[in-house]
């Protein structure tokens, strides 16, 4: 089957902004003080930096992951670089955009748990539709 634009479900910038505003409200209501943002690059960078700006979070842990079709796995292209003054038992918000299977979110959590075994991890994602086959487990919220 050939795919074309009619098979997509595009998100306008206005819709993205509304979803992000809703997510920021939910994060504020959670009362969790996040110590760092870990955006899953590339798509998690925009909402991650907007959330960091809104909550004045200056510690960023970028995660560069890429699906490897040859080996059917997710590769870590750039290992996490932890800020020197990061609270190793703090709250880390992993941010993604348009997750499909949840594989990158699971891999991000695995990588960060190895580097920060005593930290608390939370996950936020901008997405229109979620229904992938994998469960995203191990996050506090």
Backbone torsions as a table, in degrees:
resi	resn	phi	psi	omega
1	UNK	NA	133.1	177.1
2	UNK	-91.4	136.2	179.0
3	UNK	-98.5	145.9	174.9
4	UNK	-139.3	-175.4	-174.4
5	UNK	-59.3	-26.9	-179.4
6	UNK	-67.4	-17.0	179.2
7	UNK	-87.3	-1.9	-177.3
8	UNK	-97.5	166.5	177.9
9	UNK	-131.1	72.5	-173.3
10	UNK	-64.2	154.1	179.0
11	UNK	-116.4	123.4	177.8
12	UNK	-75.2	164.2	176.8
13	UNK	-64.4	-32.9	177.9
14	UNK	-65.2	-44.1	177.8
15	UNK	-65.1	-42.1	177.1
16	UNK	-56.9	-45.9	-179.7
17	UNK	-62.0	-41.1	178.9
18	UNK	-64.7	-43.3	180.0
19	UNK	-66.1	-41.7	178.9
20	UNK	-64.2	-42.4	177.5
21	UNK	-60.1	-41.3	178.3
22	UNK	-64.1	-42.5	178.9
23	UNK	-63.6	-43.7	179.1
24	UNK	-61.4	-40.5	177.1
25	UNK	-61.4	-44.4	179.7
26	UNK	-64.4	-39.2	178.0
27	UNK	-64.7	-41.1	178.8
28	UNK	-64.2	-41.1	-179.6
29	UNK	-68.3	-23.1	-179.9
30	UNK	-69.1	-21.5	179.8
31	UNK	65.0	12.6	177.0
32	UNK	-80.2	132.1	175.7
33	UNK	-94.2	105.9	-178.4
34	UNK	-79.3	133.6	-179.8
35	UNK	-88.0	-25.8	-178.9
36	UNK	-156.7	157.1	173.8
37	UNK	-111.0	133.8	176.2
38	UNK	-120.1	88.8	179.9
39	UNK	-75.6	136.7	173.4
40	UNK	-84.4	111.2	-175.4
41	UNK	-75.1	142.6	13.3
42	UNK	-99.0	-37.9	-170.6
43	UNK	-68.6	-24.9	179.6
44	UNK	-77.5	-9.3	-177.4
45	UNK	-66.3	-43.1	-176.5
46	UNK	-65.8	-56.3	179.0
47	UNK	-65.6	-33.0	179.1
48	UNK	-61.5	-44.7	-179.4
49	UNK	-72.9	-32.0	177.1
50	UNK	-68.4	-40.0	176.3
51	UNK	-65.9	-44.4	178.8
52	UNK	-59.2	-42.8	179.5
53	UNK	-64.5	-45.3	-178.3
54	UNK	-60.5	-42.1	-176.9
55	UNK	-98.4	7.5	179.1
56	UNK	54.5	47.3	177.3
57	UNK	-95.9	121.9	-175.9
58	UNK	-104.8	-8.5	179.3
59	UNK	-94.0	119.4	-176.2
60	UNK	-123.3	134.2	177.8
61	UNK	-122.8	86.7	-178.5
62	UNK	-68.7	138.6	178.4
63	UNK	-119.6	116.9	179.7
64	UNK	-103.4	105.8	-179.2
65	UNK	-117.0	152.7	178.1
66	UNK	-149.3	133.8	177.5
67	UNK	-70.4	131.6	179.7
68	UNK	-104.2	103.6	-177.4
69	UNK	-68.6	-29.3	-179.8
70	UNK	-65.3	-43.0	-176.5
71	UNK	-105.4	1.8	178.4
72	UNK	53.9	51.5	179.8
73	UNK	-149.9	174.6	177.4
74	UNK	-107.5	121.6	179.6
75	UNK	-91.9	148.0	172.3
76	UNK	-94.9	110.7	-178.4
77	UNK	-81.4	-36.6	176.8
78	UNK	-130.6	115.7	178.6
79	UNK	-65.3	154.5	-177.7
80	UNK	-64.0	136.7	174.1
81	UNK	-107.5	113.0	-174.8
82	UNK	-86.1	133.9	173.7
83	UNK	-58.5	139.9	-176.5
84	UNK	-60.7	-34.2	-176.6
85	UNK	-97.7	21.0	-179.8
86	UNK	-71.8	133.8	174.1
87	UNK	-70.6	111.5	-175.3
88	UNK	-68.4	-10.3	176.1
89	UNK	-114.3	13.9	-175.2
90	UNK	-79.4	-172.0	-178.9
91	UNK	-102.4	121.3	-178.4
92	UNK	-111.5	127.8	177.0
93	UNK	-101.8	113.0	176.1
94	UNK	-88.1	128.1	-174.2
95	UNK	-121.4	134.5	-180.0
96	UNK	-135.2	173.6	177.5
97	UNK	-144.0	130.5	177.0
98	UNK	59.5	50.3	176.6
99	UNK	-64.0	149.9	178.3
100	UNK	-116.1	-63.6	-178.2
101	UNK	-98.0	-19.1	-173.8
102	UNK	88.5	0.5	-178.2
103	UNK	-61.8	-42.3	179.4
104	UNK	-66.5	-38.5	178.6
105	UNK	-64.0	-40.6	177.9
106	UNK	-66.9	-41.3	179.2
107	UNK	-66.6	-40.9	178.0
108	UNK	-59.9	-45.2	179.0
109	UNK	-61.5	-44.7	180.0
110	UNK	-59.2	-46.8	-179.1
111	UNK	-61.7	-46.2	-176.6
112	UNK	-72.4	-33.1	176.6
113	UNK	-65.1	-33.4	176.1
114	UNK	-66.1	-40.3	-177.7
115	UNK	-80.2	-30.7	-175.4
116	UNK	-134.3	71.1	-173.7
117	UNK	-63.0	-21.5	-177.7
118	UNK	-101.3	3.5	-178.2
119	UNK	-80.9	167.3	177.4
120	UNK	-110.5	128.9	-174.0
121	UNK	-113.8	138.3	179.1
122	UNK	-130.2	154.2	-175.9
123	UNK	-129.1	133.0	176.1
124	UNK	-132.1	138.1	-177.3
125	UNK	-143.3	138.0	171.6
126	UNK	-93.2	117.9	179.6
127	UNK	-155.3	149.6	177.3
128	UNK	-87.9	-43.5	-174.9
129	UNK	-135.2	131.2	173.9
130	UNK	-123.9	135.4	178.6
131	UNK	-173.5	26.4	-179.2
132	UNK	-67.8	164.5	-175.7
133	UNK	-76.5	-17.9	-176.7
134	UNK	-94.2	147.2	173.7
135	UNK	-91.9	140.1	177.7
136	UNK	-98.0	101.7	-176.3
137	UNK	-117.3	159.7	175.0
138	UNK	100.2	-3.6	177.5
139	UNK	-93.2	149.7	176.4
140	UNK	-76.1	-34.3	176.4
141	UNK	-156.9	NA	NA
